[in-house]
Amino acid sequence: MDHPLFDHLHTATHSKHTADKPYRTLMNPNIYHIDVAVIGAGTAGLAAYRQSIAQGARTLLIEGGPYGTTCARVGCMPSKLLIAAADAHHALGRLHAFGIDLPTPSIDGERVMARVRKERDRFVGFVLDGVNNIPNEHKIRGYAQFIDANTLSIDLASGGQATIHAKSIVIASGSTPVIPEILVPAGDRVIINDDVFSWTTLPKSVLVLGAGVIGLELGQALSYLGVRVTLLGRNNGIGHLSDPVVRESALNIMQHNIDFQSNAQLESVQRTEHGVQVNYIDDAGQAQSHEYDYVLATAGRKINLDNLNFKTLNIATKPNGVPTFDRHTLQIEHTHLFIAGDVNADVPLLHEAADEGAIAGANAARLAQGQAIESGHRRSPLAVIFTEPNIATAGAMYRELNLSTTAVGEVDFSDQGRSRVMQVNQGVLRVYGDIATDRFLGAEMIGPRTEHIAHLLAWSHQMGLTVIQMLAMPFYHPVIEEGLRTALRGLAANITNKNAITPVCAHEVVGD
């Protein structure tokens, strides 16, 4: 199974050191004395536990909610199952262009959701197998709260309380979806992404609030599966895109595919007998009032710190509630506390959470054992939104660039050879390079199969390649990646011309 945790969870407890000393005494089995406490058994927490154990530290994994990780239970995996069904149905609409006509397909909502739940449970099972292989004495079920910087009180799932004294603590408590106050009148018709994957069939209509990753992916998927969907965004934002050219292309594509009001104003919602009445102002400034089965709130997430009684530690926090920490060591200021995964609000992505957990767990163990902490390896930024077409970024984003020292290359996929052959020719890719050094800086894109192109670019960024070095790599013909070569050629030319302010749009050459 392709998951950052699956490969190592079965061997995570094989340290020769951890079994040498008991975690608690027979005199009081609810008092623990350990090296490292890990709060949260999600992706970051499990990685932290593994690495702490590998360092020989007596480590206790604390979890109050269900095992299984957010990704496997209600995140990346079940959402991709729904998206796969949606894409399969949507692809049928392109057959006519190839001279192929089929009877109008029907969508069986019960079968769609049955497969989603079945495969979701399979993915969760892999994680649970790994958790079950962790010795029981290394796990405790319950909700943690700080008493002081070295002491946790646990409200045990079995009843009663336990006290944990730890030399170091890793906070990996994750985040939870935010439900805006304006949606409260909708009552039980307000849902979050977790709820979608418990459906036994598809609803007839859903209003999606928020044009971030979750809103875009689930909104488009539900729409492609025959659900009447309205997606409300704000300020013409779409996902995490910051390049105005790419953002405009993405808005045009998504608004063509689904009812996407990118600069809407939600006015009110009201529970009705069969659903929820929604009143909003659309992009044209017109008042709209429609009834939907559900309102799906995807307007952001909040970090899970307040429920830990973190404020009792008197550690300064940023406006978003996150304490200052070193992203290379995951240490909170100069304490013996470490913070990893979604709860630190740095890069809320699974592969980053796994990396952060590993770094935090290893350093927590080192500090508990009187050793110096170390900076961990952080990968080049990479993010993908699995809409059709994909939206992705790699390396530095447009908003992070110094435009006076940056050149840009571009390809419009509408004219890209293989994309046109496949009837998926839409979108744009923009690549950025440093004028002085020719070094590749990053990219933003929407286009066919850009989840793969983004990987190539993230690898190039992490290797510190120049644009010339990237162009020296092999490009097969005919493939969509030839569009990337076109963009890189334009970037190379603009670097040579020192034209960073008004980059020349590179069009495909013969052979592309």
Stockholm file with secondary structure:
# STOCKHOLM 1.0

chainA/1-512         MDHPLFDHLHTATHSKHTADKPYRTLMNPNIYHIDVAVIGAGTAGLAAYRQSIAQGARTLLIEGGPYGTTCARVGCMPSKLLIAAADAHHALGRLHAFGIDLPTPSIDGERVMARVRKERDRFVGFVLDGVNNIPNEHKIRGYAQFIDANTLSIDLASGGQATIHAKSIVIASGSTPVIPEILVPAGDRVIINDDVFSWTTLPKSVLVLGAGVIGLELGQALSYLGVRVTLLGRNNGIGHLSDPVVRESALNIMQHNIDFQSNAQLESVQRTEHGVQVNYIDDAGQAQSHEYDYVLATAGRKINLDNLNFKTLNIATKPNGVPTFDRHTLQIEHTHLFIAGDVNADVPLLHEAADEGAIAGANAARLAQGQAIESGHRRSPLAVIFTEPNIATAGAMYRELNLSTTAVGEVDFSDQGRSRVMQVNQGVLRVYGDIATDRFLGAEMIGPRTEHIAHLLAWSHQMGLTVIQMLAMPFYHPVIEEGLRTALRGLAANITNKNAITPVCAHEVVGD
#=GR chainA/1-512 SS CCCTTTTTGGGTTCCSSTTSSCSBCSSCTTEEEEEEEEECCSHHHHHHHHHHHHTTCCEEEEESSCSSCHHHHHSHHHHHHHHHHHHHHHHGGGGGGGTCCCCCCCCCHHHHHHHHHHHHHHHHHHHHHHHHTSCGGGEEEEEEEEEETTEEEEEETTSSEEEEEEEEEEECCCEEECCCGGGGGGGGGEECHHHHTTCSSCCSEEEEECCSHHHHHHHHHHHHTTCEEEEECSTTCCTTCCCHHHHHHHHHHHHHHSEEETTCEEEEEEECSSSEEEEEECTTSCEEEEEESEEEECSCEEESCGGGTGGGGCCCBCTTSCBCBCTTTCBBTTSSEEECGGGGCSCCCHHHHHHHHHHHHHHHHHHHTTCCCCCCCCCCCEEEECSSSEEEEEESCGGGSCGGGEEEEEEEGGGCHHHHHTTCCCCEEEEEEETTTCBEEEEEEEETTHHHHHHHHHHHHHTTCBHHHHHTSCCCTTCTHHHHHHHHHHHHHHHHTTCCSSCCCCCCCTTC
#=GC SS_cons         CCCTTTTTGGGTTCCSSTTSSCSBCSSCTTEEEEEEEEECCSHHHHHHHHHHHHTTCCEEEEESSCSSCHHHHHSHHHHHHHHHHHHHHHHGGGGGGGTCCCCCCCCCHHHHHHHHHHHHHHHHHHHHHHHHTSCGGGEEEEEEEEEETTEEEEEETTSSEEEEEEEEEEECCCEEECCCGGGGGGGGGEECHHHHTTCSSCCSEEEEECCSHHHHHHHHHHHHTTCEEEEECSTTCCTTCCCHHHHHHHHHHHHHHSEEETTCEEEEEEECSSSEEEEEECTTSCEEEEEESEEEECSCEEESCGGGTGGGGCCCBCTTSCBCBCTTTCBBTTSSEEECGGGGCSCCCHHHHHHHHHHHHHHHHHHHTTCCCCCCCCCCCEEEECSSSEEEEEESCGGGSCGGGEEEEEEEGGGCHHHHHTTCCCCEEEEEEETTTCBEEEEEEEETTHHHHHHHHHHHHHTTCBHHHHHTSCCCTTCTHHHHHHHHHHHHHHHHTTCCSSCCCCCCCTTC
//
